[in-house]
Amino acid sequence: MRPIQMVDTKTQYHKIKPEVDKAVIEVMESTAFINGKPVHDFAAHLSSYLGVKHTIPCANGTDALQIAMMALGLQPGDEVITPSFTYIATTEVIALLKLTPVFVEVDARTFCMDPGSLEKAITPKTKAIVPVHLYGQSAPMEEIMAIARKYSLYVIEDNAQAIGCAYTFSDGTKKKTGTIGQIGTTSFYPSKNLGAFGDGGAIFTNDEQLDAKLKMIANHGQSRQYYHDVVGCNSRLDSIQAAILNIKLKHLDAYAAARRKAADYYDAAFTGHPKITTPFRAAYSDHVFHQYTILLEGVDREGLKKFLAENGIPSMIYYPVPGHRQKMFEQFNPAAKDLPVTDWLTERVISLPVHTELDEEQLAFITTNVLSFINKF
Ligand SMILES: *Cc1c(COP(=O)(O)O)cnc(C)c1O
């Protein structure tokens, strides 16, 4: 059996190696390392794949969120509502820009922002909402957009974990996640569903004016060369990464299907087990399984993790400490907030390996080991 990894980017690379190597060498020969043709090609291809007017490539998913918040003109003290149960990048940039993060609950089944908790957190200072499409499934965007319209708030979708996922509205229309709010952001970190061979990110919008602002901020606030109209930053996707991503984009739907196949295998093995809750699949969303995350009830999670590791099976806790309990945010006193669902999930989640290269032998080995530990007690 091949060794089991959380993500197997090496096997995935070897399947497309000739094409990728050729594209990388082409960039090296061109020496157009920055702002080369592959960057423009990739942005155009990703826009058409997602059905969005503008894609602004940038250096990583954290920058993408920061640039999005800068482009909306948010001011120090403005409140930005975000789930506590997410990766730190989502919430960190809010504080970095001297905005105030306001942490809200997620739904215990979908792990995504709870619209009821969102609406309750709105104050006259609230300016924006940042839903996160966690683990590869969409947040309830129809409800979130309705609340945003009601209170005139911006929506920035953190789509770092769900690129390629589609949301189905109640009238049957579908939109890709990251294209529903005023701005969407994503990451091409190597382990993401569309992963580069280094860092990368992108920002999406259908708004002409926002597109111009986002581009300007990502490029030193420059309107034309050496004329800097606003304070910006330097955030670029380089040509080599863009060339690789351009190739991988063609496989993104097949990659999602492979992840779903692994998830189906796990579901079949675990569904109905009294101590395991398998990932809930919301009717309104696809699931592209960035993570396969189960909830344990009455199981020694650390013991399971250790037992799996001893058998060569990696697993991860995403995330052991939610935002409202991070020392980083102490100044906002968020721990005073009662987020019982988030705390409850934090204690029970465990993510098993899910990626495009898992075979049945590996999946059988993982499920057998998980069940043998859990059934022992
Ligand atoms: C990975 C990730 C980011 C940040 O992406 P980087 O490219 O690592 O900066 C932001 N939000 C979420 C939810 C993520 O998973």
The ligand as a MOL file (V3000), in Angstrom:
LIG
                    3D

  0  0  0     0  0            999 V3000
M  V30 BEGIN CTAB
M  V30 COUNTS 15 15 0 0 0
M  V30 BEGIN ATOM
M  V30 1 C -6.0070 28.7610 3.4950 0
M  V30 2 C -7.0240 29.7080 3.9690 0
M  V30 3 C -6.8350 31.1030 3.9180 0
M  V30 4 C -5.5160 31.7620 3.6180 0
M  V30 5 O -4.8580 31.3870 2.5030 0
M  V30 6 P -3.2720 31.5980 2.3430 0
M  V30 7 O -3.0670 31.4540 0.8790 0
M  V30 8 O -2.6050 30.5440 3.1480 0
M  V30 9 O -2.9370 32.9620 2.8190 0
M  V30 10 C -7.8840 31.9310 4.2730 0
M  V30 11 N -9.0490 31.4280 4.7010 0
M  V30 12 C -9.2690 30.1000 4.8080 0
M  V30 13 C -10.6040 29.6270 5.2680 0
M  V30 14 C -8.2660 29.1950 4.4540 0
M  V30 15 O -8.4980 27.8770 4.5690 0
M  V30 END ATOM
M  V30 BEGIN BOND
M  V30 1 1 1 2
M  V30 2 1 2 3
M  V30 3 2 2 14
M  V30 4 1 3 4
M  V30 5 2 3 10
M  V30 6 1 4 5
M  V30 7 1 5 6
M  V30 8 2 6 7
M  V30 9 1 6 8
M  V30 10 1 6 9
M  V30 11 1 10 11
M  V30 12 2 11 12
M  V30 13 1 12 13
M  V30 14 1 12 14
M  V30 15 1 14 15
M  V30 END BOND
M  V30 END CTAB
M  END
